[in-house]
Amino acid sequence: MINCAGCGANMRFNPELQLLKCDYCDSTADPENLQAAIISPESRVRLQTKDIFEAKIYTCPQCGAELVSDDDTAATFCNYCGASVMFEERSVTMKAPSYVIPFKKSKDQCQQIYSKFVKSSLFAPKSFIKNDTVERFRGIYMPFWVYDMGMQDDVHLAGSKSHRRGDYIITDHYDLAAHVRAHGNGVSFDASAAFADELSQSLAPYDFRECKGFSAGYLSGFYADTADVQPQVYEVEAKNVIASDIANKLMKEAAFRGYNATTSLEGIGSRMRIERADMAYFPVWFLANYSKGYVSYAVVNGQTGKISADIPIDYKKYIIGSLICAVPVMLILDLFFTPKPALLAIIAAIFAIVIYNIANSALNQLYTRTHYLDDAGLRSARNETSPEVLAANNNSKKTKVKRAGGFSSTMSTIAFVLIVTGGSLASAGAVGPAMIAFVTAFVFFMVASTSGTGVSKAKVTHKKVVFKQPFREKAKVLVKPLIAIGICALLLIINPYIDIVYYIVVFACMILLLTCIADIVSVHNKLTRRIPKQFGRRGGDENESNFF
């Protein structure tokens, strides 16, 4: 602990002042110049040299998570599993990070940001806004790898120009070349297996221009996580971030304009050279809500105030809110809008398409989270193979994984257009063309459900990676909107003369879609409730198979 030179009391880093401040006499000191403070012999975090510092590491006996701290109150609760436990402690000598971005947001500011966020979530449970919950926010310096890289090489791009000649469109193809000299730094990825990649990327970006050389003073009054992920894990992603910027700038060059130039991120990224990877501490306010064996996280960027939180839906609030919204909408529609029976069937089919896409997306996210396919850091710490390599090395259906991407969205959009077109044709009496449109739409839906894409776009940052869940595993949910779409299509093709048939069928479809919406809410709540990880120290994640 760093003590005040005036009264000997503890000094803590104050984010608002950007100085060390005494708990009692309000004296201040520059954290980079500790001559105005005393580092006690019993210091929990003591700087030994420029590169090494001695620290106390607290280990949670429940999940194995580790925190570095200079605070005796650290042994109270775990931020990762949410358990109230007595931590195991030990003294170690650690390699100091090269850089640190100090906290700029205080705990009070963090709590205000969180409270505002939760209040804007209309269906959030009341327990998430209680004072004793908000008070559990803890300031943690998370370890990040910061990459410094560059390239000096020739880059080839494929270009094309099209022009009309008579009844023909002629396309000329070009091989465009450029010599690129580029340098990039500040690209960062978290180095802690305990900190999910999804959470760390949701807080990006940090302004690396505000980083400072490491000093023990910045840790005073805060905590730090330990690094257990090697820098090689994220090298390809780091290269692609810079390669994306290079590709976008090349496209804007005057020499390449008008050529419809395209390039491959992998092609540029493979030419990038990692010059160095430095460890840095980035500030995160961390909260764990523990309930019934599960934990929900809320994280706030300690520099910018950007927030990401797992907020489940309270079923009671959701039902009441839905009824409150539904009544006035029904009255307005009844007074000002009287749709024809066939139009009702088309509207029901459109609702089914929307619900299908939402459910499909949520199930893919849950599948990705369940198998940690989006967490390269955790997989590397557990010595698990990446999902891409696993799929490439094994052709069995159980191990194949596909990225969800733009191709599936395009298929769903085409199916949507075909449904609307088919409904219009059926209403006009063109049964044959309508049948063709509906059948084609169904084919496109099945393609969207079972296909994936690994195509890289030119513009890439820290992107959220989602993998396709095998259709057979999510068919129980997705079959409901598919049945609704099929029934509505069949109804439009048959085109019964009695309107009551339309109303009964459309009502039955809407009931079916309501059950699918309940499934979506259930999947959402599973996405916001995580099983506390064991970080490979207690033999795996217990009860995981019972949760998903």
Salt bridges, closest charged atoms under 4 A:
ASP23 OD2 - ARG12 NE 3.13
GLU54 OE1 - ARG46 NH2 3.27
GLU66 OE2 - ARG90 NH2 3.35
ASP71 OD2 - ARG12 NH1 3.64
ASP72 OD1 - ARG44 NH2 2.93
GLU89 OE2 - ARG44 NH1 3.59
GLU89 OE2 - LYS56 NZ 3.18
ASP148 OD1 - HIS183 NE2 2.58
ASP153 OD2 - ARG271 NE 3.56
ASP154 OD1 - HIS179 ND1 2.90
ASP172 OD2 - HIS163 ND1 3.74
ASP175 OD1 - HIS156 ND1 3.69
GLU198 OE2 - ARG369 NH2 2.93
GLU198 OE1 - ARG530 NH1 3.49
ASP207 OD1 - ARG209 NE 2.96
GLU210 OE2 - LYS104 NZ 3.44
ASP245 OD2 - LYS249 NZ 3.51
GLU275 OE1 - HIS183 NE2 3.49
GLU275 OE2 - ARG273 NH2 3.33
ASP278 OD1 - ARG276 NH2 2.93
ASP310 OD2 - ARG530 NE 2.73
GLU384 OE1 - ARG379 NH1 3.69
GLU384 OE2 - ARG382 NH1 3.98
GLU388 OE2 - ARG403 NH2 2.45
ASP519 OD2 - LYS480 NZ 2.77
ASP541 OD2 - ARG382 NH2 3.09
GLU542 OE2 - ARG538 NH2 3.85
